[in-house]
């Protein structure tokens, strides 16, 4: 028994040797993440086969995007069990921070909205390289690469079509201050909701103009929904509120297709943000993790997201035409790109402004 | 005698110590540290508390929390007690409806329940629309996003539990006192006020305290109902610290939680003092007991209307709203146009996606395991506390610790414990069972304690005189008499565990999805109609479970009635 084992071991070592590969100890996760050798693919495949598993935390909507994405990956690499946890940004940060502090990562790869800078500050992730990065817009190809955007988000208002007639449709942010909208608007308490609304106006208009506007808006009794911007759209569809502020503008289009009385409201500046994919600082399955990142960043993965009606970032995969009306560059509405760095840098101030003007009664 | 008691108490104490003290330590430790961007604990300082005391909204949140919790406890206990008395002690018509409806409503997870109420009472919901049709005008007659709305929804959430708990109290009440009152010429109202309610006082107080504490710690109703109207309570402040800030301000959140903990400790102390006089209320005595049924006479139809209206509010409306939502592609009001859009598409989606099967199975396993664990441990503890065995005070104190923890905070503490001490458990279903069992120990204790308090020690003394040992007494006397309380306890914990959401939010792993968390996720993802479909299916399953269980329990109790 013992001998057979040793024999097999020798045979394997010999095979590896003759195949011309390294007979050395496996690469560390840090090295592997940045490895650019010609045999990268082969090393990843071999390693992933042994690992047999990969864990992804993400904020994408499960049945719409996350599940098809993971299924696509499993089809391509059937020997890796692709597992995911769908989780909101704050909970994800808490979870990964706790894993990181205990030095017990369960997660390999993670992605969410507005967490890139915080993850970096908390030392949750590490730099990586993927051949797919070359297909991304230049502004995202900084080295060392701690994150690469996998989806674009456009955030602006939307309205209930049976509550707001074409004639009274707000044409500017100023129009939202009309007393007739008092108590009829809502926004989300999440990072992409009310606080991003504040950041958007501050960065687009400058502090003074934004502040004077927000002061007037605070008299309008904008309802605070303790959930994602997506839920705010639902409340508007249900007729609870006439106008949603700072929601993902493609959501109303998807709902309108099902017949819901809701439409995006193209008021510039529309805020645009990105969601980056990140590699855990100590991934338990580093080979499979790199394969998963490659897949999500690849044209194939981005097409899955495109078909899920998300906005891909890759230069060679564009969003569905049906979404054109909410892509500022195509609809002619002013766009205000807020980078992850800017989001975080302005967060505290925007939060304070929000608390001061709209805080509890 | 004392030595034997110590032998019983010691393992219980150590067990509770291991279960509760680590999370307490983690919480207090965190509250005294400034937590860095990477989640590391920096300097030891009291600054979190200082910041709290000067925060403008702290006192508002505190006051709101008290009003909200008192209100919810009042609503739940009033409605629950009235139902329980009618069901157990009167000849009101359709009494069975109360049991059925309570069981169904217990099966509805919080998130679903609240969503249903928001849809129903919302500005554009059916209720306001009807009021507008009746009274004219275009205004909003009832604003659910207010303190009143919060109290109503939370109170209604707890009314069925209050009912089930109190019905066992009224069922087991010693009729001789009431008969004595009647002999002395007291009418029904006087007897009820001075005798029936008097005897139920410890149970009412214990339950009121339970609902008060749970409301003070609740997160779902303050977040979903309170926040849109900017009504903040202590938990929403904690929630904001953790959810609105990047990185999460864990230090101040912990400080908030510690204050909450302190408040709860004071309340529990009060309760302890009150129950020190509990011997007055032992009602299951060595004499035969059979509670008297009060004939309502001309009030019977009125009682009948009450018996039917409350279940309408607690069950029929929420379930109908959910069913309606589940049949539509997107939520809309009841109209002819909406009727034409009805389809079973959402149900098909839920049933055809394999993910939901695993999720539901996990939830069932979790709930059954938690209920079994809690009942086995707490029946002995409850007896020990009620009989004041050596060491019972520390058991009582330790067992109450989880009660003082808001679910969100406890989930956070256990995340730390798992990652630092038990990494191999992290993310597994077993880890969820463990944390939920600890969280629900206090409920088990209250149940068995209420049960034991009612059993007169003369029964045990008689057995002891007849030569029975401690274990025999527990097994042959206490357990059978306690059985109804324990069975209700199992059911109660089973349903609580199936509903637990914020407790498990951070602990769920890829292999351990559970229904309550999945429902919350669907709500956040805007899959309202899929949520309603999954909710309807899940409610049906839970109802089947609890109804079967309840039926068995009733059969089991036959010898007593």
Interface residues (C-beta under 8 A of the other chain):
Chain A: X55 X61 X62 X63 X67 X83 X84 X85 X86 X88 X89 X90 X91 X93 X94 X95 X97 X98 X99 X100 X101 X102 X104 X106 X114 X115 X117 X118 X121 X122 X123 X124 X186 X189 X190 X191 X195 X223 X224 X225 X226 X227 X228 X230 X231 X233 X234 X235 X237 X238 X239 X240 X241 X251 X255 X258 X259 X260 X344 X347 X351 X358 X359 X360 X361
Chain B: X37 X38 X39 X40 X56 X57 X60 X61 X119 X122 X123 X124 X145 X223 X224 X227 X228 X229 X230 X231 X232 X236 X239 X240 X242 X243 X244 X245 X246 X247 X248 X250 X329 X330 X331 X332 X333 X341 X349 X353 X355 X412 X415 X416 X419 X420 X423 X426 X427 X505 X506 X508 X509 X510 X511 X521 X523 X524 X525 X526 X527 X528 X530
